[in-house]
Every structure is written in structure tokens, then in C-alpha cells.
Amino acid sequence: MALVLSFPELIQFFNANILVGLIVAAAFIVLIADWRVALFALLAQYLLAAALLAGLVPLPMALVRVVSGAFAAAILYFTFRRAEDNYRRALQDAEDAAARLVIRQLYRLQVFVVGLPFRVFALALVAVGIIGIASSMTFLGLSADILFGGLWLIAAGVLVAILSREVLRLGFGILMFTNGFVILETATQSSLLLYGLINISDLLLALVIANLAALAPELRDLRQRRGEIR
């Protein structure tokens, strides 16, 4: 017996898959330190957010979100590549195996403030809280899937920003926050001006984060030469 779904049921099924994808993408960014995986998850998050926005705005407008996310991800990609080149150069310049081991440990520790178990617990706590909020309250007449998607990205972005020690990973949290904000803003106001400004701000944020990430090692080296860091 064939299973036939009505159009509203198909929409609900589609939105449920989008929400699952947003949860998984955020989990990759919070739990996995590898920047390639996190960058891919951020780009997937933009695609999923655009798919969620497609039910609120015309498809061309939703695709603008994908374009801005792709440009922001490209900026962060080249910044990460430059940081990794500096890391490899530091390994090559290391005097012995012990020095290379210290460099590798510092490279891993500079991504997150806390370890993996605490990040898993914090992510699960945030997920349970957002599920409870989205399922038990209404906000300006928003549906549960839109409310959950927006609040989840905002909360997950704040979590990433809190747990991150690295500037580039902090940038992931800020971009996740703006992704959630644009979903809630579009669902409540549908302001084309604000929607366009948010998409432009993502590019500006990516540029600022890239410059800060490039400036941080230079400032640290300058303080070391001045004797401020031992």
C-alpha cells in the first residue's frame, strides 16, 4: 500500500529534515576542531537556512543567503589556509621532536576553551532548552519549525562564541548568530532593506574576522619581542 503525503505533510517533512541538518551542522562546528569540517558545516548551514527561508520569501531572495554564505566561507577558507601554512612553517622551523610536539599541542588547544565532554554536554543542554521553548511557546505567530530554526542557530552561535579561543572559530559563532537572526527577522517583518543589510554584513564580518586572525600572531610576536609575554 503506497504512502501518499499531502502537501502540508510534505512541507512538514521537508522542514523537519532541515532542522535535523541544522542540528548536525552546529554539532560539527561545536564538537570538531578541524577547520575544514567546520567550514563545510557552516556552508551547509547557509544552504539549510536558505531552504528554510524559501518558505517565507521568494526563492531568488533565499538564494541570496547562499551567495553571501559562499563568499563569507571563501574568505574564511583562505584565512584558514594561511594560518595552516604558518603552522606548518613553525613545525619545519622547530629544533627537535619535543618542540614540534609542543607546537602541535598548542595548535589543538587554541581552538576551544574546554574539552570535548563539556562541549557535548553544553550542546545537548542548549538543544533540550531550545526544543522546550519552541514546542511550548509561540512568538509573533511563528510556526514551531521556524522558531526552532532561528533560536537554535542563535543559541548555537552564542555557544560557539563562548567556547572558542580561536578568532576564526569565534567568527563561526557570529555568522551562525546572524543566520538565526535573519530567519526570525524575515519571518516577522520581511524587510527587504534589513535582509540585504544582513547579507552584506556577513561579508563585512568575514573580512573583519580574517583581519583579526591575521593580526593576532603579529601582535603576539610584537609583545614577545617587547618582553610582555614570556
C-alpha positions in Angstrom: 0.0 0.0 0.0 1.6 3.2 -1.2 2.1 6.0 1.3 0.8 9.3 -0.1 1.5 12.5 1.8 -0.5 15.7 1.4 1.3 19.0 0.5 1.3 20.3 4.1 2.7 17.0 5.3 5.4 17.2 2.7 6.3 20.7 3.9 6.5 19.5 7.5 8.7 16.6 6.5 10.9 18.9 4.5 11.2 21.3 7.3 11.9 18.5 9.8 14.8 17.4 7.7 16.1 20.9 7.5 16.0 21.3 11.3 17.9 17.9 11.7 20.5 19.2 9.3 20.9 22.5 11.3 21.4 20.5 14.5 24.0 18.3 12.9 25.8 21.2 11.2 26.0 23.1 14.5 27.2 20.0 16.3 30.1 19.6 13.8 31.2 23.2 14.4 31.0 22.9 18.2 32.5 19.4 18.6 35.1 19.0 15.8 38.2 21.1 15.9 39.2 20.5 12.3 38.6 23.8 10.4 37.8 22.1 7.1 34.9 20.2 8.7 33.6 23.3 10.5 33.8 25.4 7.3 31.9 22.8 5.4 29.3 22.6 8.2 29.0 26.4 8.1 28.4 26.4 4.4 25.8 23.6 4.7 24.1 25.7 7.4 23.7 28.6 5.0 22.1 26.2 2.5 19.7 24.8 5.1 18.9 28.3 6.3 18.1 29.4 2.7 15.9 26.3 2.3 14.0 27.3 5.4 13.7 30.9 4.2 12.4 29.7 0.9 9.1 29.1 2.6 8.9 32.7 3.8 10.3 34.7 0.8 10.6 34.2 -2.9 13.3 31.7 -4.0 15.7 34.3 -5.6 15.8 36.1 -2.2 16.5 32.9 -0.4 19.3 32.1 -2.8 21.0 35.5 -1.9 21.6 33.9 1.5 23.5 31.1 -0.1 25.6 33.5 -2.2 26.6 35.6 0.8 27.4 32.5 2.8 29.6 31.2 0.0 31.6 34.4 -0.2 32.0 34.5 3.6 33.1 30.9 3.6 35.6 31.6 0.8 37.1 34.5 2.8 37.5 32.3 5.9 38.9 29.4 3.8 41.8 31.5 2.5 42.4 32.8 6.0 42.5 29.3 7.5 44.9 28.2 4.7 47.2 31.0 5.6 47.1 30.1 9.3 47.8 26.4 8.5 50.7 27.4 6.3 52.1 29.4 9.3 51.6 26.3 11.5 53.4 24.0 9.1 56.3 26.6 8.8 56.5 26.6 12.6 56.8 22.8 12.6 59.6 22.9 10.0 61.5 25.5 11.9 61.2 23.6 15.2 64.6 22.5 16.6 63.6 18.9 17.6 60.8 16.5 18.1 59.9 17.8 21.5 59.5 21.3 20.1 57.2 20.0 17.3 55.1 18.2 19.9 54.6 21.4 21.9 53.6 23.3 18.7 51.1 20.6 17.9 49.6 20.6 21.4 49.3 24.4 21.4 47.7 24.3 17.9 45.0 21.9 19.2 44.4 23.8 22.5 44.0 27.2 20.9 40.7 26.2 19.2 38.4 25.7 22.2 38.5 26.8 25.8 37.2 23.5 27.2 37.4 19.8 26.2 35.1 17.6 24.1 33.0 16.2 27.0 32.0 19.6 28.3 31.2 20.7 24.7 28.9 17.7 24.2 27.1 18.4 27.5 26.7 22.1 26.6 25.4 21.4 23.1 22.9 18.8 24.5 21.7 21.3 27.1 21.2 24.0 24.6 19.3 21.6 22.2 17.0 20.5 25.0 16.3 24.1 26.0 15.5 25.3 22.5 13.3 22.3 21.8 11.4 23.0 25.0 11.0 26.7 24.2 9.9 26.1 20.5 7.4 23.4 21.5 5.8 25.2 24.4 5.5 28.8 23.4 4.5 31.0 20.4 6.3 34.1 19.3 4.5 36.5 17.0 2.6 33.7 15.4 5.7 31.9 14.1 5.5 28.2 13.4 7.4 25.8 15.6 9.9 24.9 12.9 10.8 28.5 12.1 11.0 29.4 15.7 13.2 26.4 16.5 15.5 27.0 13.5 16.1 30.7 14.3 16.5 30.2 18.1 18.7 27.1 17.6 21.2 29.0 15.3 21.2 32.0 17.6 21.9 29.8 20.7 24.4 27.6 19.0 26.2 30.7 17.7 26.5 32.1 21.2 27.7 28.8 22.4 30.4 28.6 19.8 31.5 32.1 20.6 31.7 31.4 24.3 33.6 28.1 23.9 36.1 29.4 21.3 39.6 30.6 22.0 40.5 31.0 18.3 39.4 34.1 16.5 38.3 32.3 13.4 36.2 29.8 15.3 34.6 32.8 17.1 33.7 34.1 13.7 31.8 30.9 13.0 29.7 31.6 16.1 29.0 35.2 15.0 27.9 34.0 11.5 25.7 31.3 13.0 24.0 34.0 15.2 23.3 36.2 12.1 21.9 33.2 10.3 19.4 32.6 13.1 18.6 36.3 13.4 17.8 36.6 9.7 15.4 33.7 9.9 13.4 35.3 12.8 13.6 38.7 11.3 12.4 37.6 7.9 9.5 35.6 9.4 8.3 38.5 11.5 9.0 41.6 9.4 10.1 40.6 5.8 12.0 43.9 5.5 14.0 43.7 2.2 16.3 46.5 3.4 17.3 44.8 6.6 17.6 41.4 4.8 20.0 42.9 2.3 22.0 44.7 5.0 22.3 41.4 7.0 23.7 39.6 3.9 26.2 42.4 3.3 27.1 42.4 7.0 28.1 38.7 6.7 30.8 39.6 4.2 32.0 42.5 6.3 32.1 40.3 9.4 34.1 37.7 7.5 36.6 40.3 6.4 36.9 41.7 9.9 37.4 38.2 11.3 40.0 37.4 8.7 42.0 40.6 9.5 41.8 40.0 13.2 43.0 36.4 12.7 46.0 37.7 10.7 46.7 40.5 13.2 46.7 38.3 16.3 50.0 36.4 15.6 51.7 39.7 14.7 50.6 41.3 18.0 51.7 38.3 20.0 55.1 38.3 18.3 55.4 42.1 19.0 54.6 41.6 22.7 57.1 38.8 22.9 59.9 41.0 21.4 59.0 43.7 23.9 59.2 41.1 26.8 55.5 41.3 27.7 55.0 37.5 27.1 57.5 35.0 28.5 
